[in-house]
Amino acid sequence: MVDPRAYEAMAQPIVGIRDPYFLELMSEIQSGLRDVFGTRNENTFVVPAGGSGAMECAIANFVRPGSKFAIFAAGHFADRMTVMAKRQGANVVRLEKPWGEVFVAEEATAFLERERPEVIGFVQAETSTGAYQSGRAIAPAARKLGALVIADCVTSLGAMPVELDAVGIDVAFSCSQKGLSCPAGLSPISVSPKAWEWLEKRPEEPSSWYLDLRLMSKYFEAPHVYHHTPSPPLYYAMHQALAVIEEEGLKARWERHRQASERLITGLVRLGFEPLVKKPEDRIWHMTTVVPPSKVNEAKLRENLLTKYNIEVAGGLGQLTSKILRIGTMGPLATSESVDFLLDSLQASI
Ligand SMILES: Cc1ncc(COP(=O)(O)O)c(C=O)c1O
């Protein structure tokens, strides 16, 4: 759900791309993003694309042709990273787990010490399974080997802990349409000083011109050299969404999402649904995945919710197609009222 203040902001007049007002707004967005990312990274800005564009940007810049890229794979979006890295000509190695599980430090360390990759990638909030992997079980071993750590924070940012600096993530990308409660189309990215230094020394240019971070970054710092034409309404929306987060307080917002998740899971279990992610501590708070009771047709259930109650719930992706429900309670939706409304509507629909 787009935050009402983000909606309102998008109706404001469009200014030019070097208008002092726009540049100030951009700088405030960068500062707000550092806060939600939990980082002091100077190079924190937005990629003019959706989450997959930001993923491709991270990979095109930091995964060189022929380099070894180790991916922790337990879901659809780790698979998407794999495909993108292969298109960059990387030597991709994967540690796989059943969808819905997360990696523990011992297996991550053994895998990385065996493979000794130059870069590693993992998904912090795997939207296809509902599993949350902070990165604490992975990043220390990767950094010990000198590998750069790339994290997909598309779903985690703004709704639950991301904490780049504390976890040890070098390159993080996200999106606008999930935890930040904005429309899609503008994707935050943050790069550590170590990774930026690596990028400055990269011997060849990245294969993509549009997603070349070194070129893109010049627009975000004085003298704001033109690289692409940004869309001001998307910036206005993000500016307001970040202000909303700052006013609520990031930790209070996380806690609101956590409480909504707890209430939702309790209600779902009462109705006979089974959480796909077994351990509560491994669950994404604002995107809940459940297996419906065996007598329930999930497609029919989702159709009923949409047509009778105007509630859109997603089905499974990839190998979980037709097997699970994926229920988002993000931003303004993470309240006991909306959770109770959903549970009542579900009960009436099964
Ligand atoms: C974890 C994750 N990564 C990447 C993406 C791709 O983002 P987009 O759909 O904005 O391209 C998504 C989208 O749901 C996602 O959940």
PDBQT file of the ligand as one rigid body, heavy atoms in Angstrom, charges set to zero:
ROOT
HETATM    1  C1  LIG A 401      13.529 -10.360  -3.022  1.00  0.00    +0.000 C 
HETATM    2  C2  LIG A 401      13.198  -9.715  -4.322  1.00  0.00    +0.000 A 
HETATM    3  N1  LIG A 401      14.200  -9.399  -5.182  1.00  0.00    +0.000 NA
HETATM    4  C3  LIG A 401      13.948  -8.801  -6.359  1.00  0.00    +0.000 A 
HETATM    5  C4  LIG A 401      12.662  -8.481  -6.754  1.00  0.00    +0.000 A 
HETATM    6  C5  LIG A 401      12.417  -7.818  -8.065  1.00  0.00    +0.000 C 
HETATM    7  O1  LIG A 401      11.853  -6.559  -7.882  1.00  0.00    +0.000 OA
HETATM    8  P1  LIG A 401      10.913  -5.885  -8.998  1.00  0.00    +0.000 P 
HETATM    9  O2  LIG A 401       9.692  -6.717  -9.104  1.00  0.00    +0.000 OA
HETATM   10  O3  LIG A 401      10.664  -4.500  -8.459  1.00  0.00    +0.000 OA
HETATM   11  O4  LIG A 401      11.679  -5.862 -10.261  1.00  0.00    +0.000 OA
HETATM   12  C6  LIG A 401      11.600  -8.807  -5.906  1.00  0.00    +0.000 A 
HETATM   13  C7  LIG A 401      10.209  -8.528  -6.297  1.00  0.00    +0.000 C 
HETATM   14  O5  LIG A 401       9.258  -8.946  -5.666  1.00  0.00    +0.000 OA
HETATM   15  C8  LIG A 401      11.869  -9.418  -4.662  1.00  0.00    +0.000 A 
HETATM   16  O6  LIG A 401      10.882  -9.722  -3.820  1.00  0.00    +0.000 OA
ENDROOT
TORSDOF 0
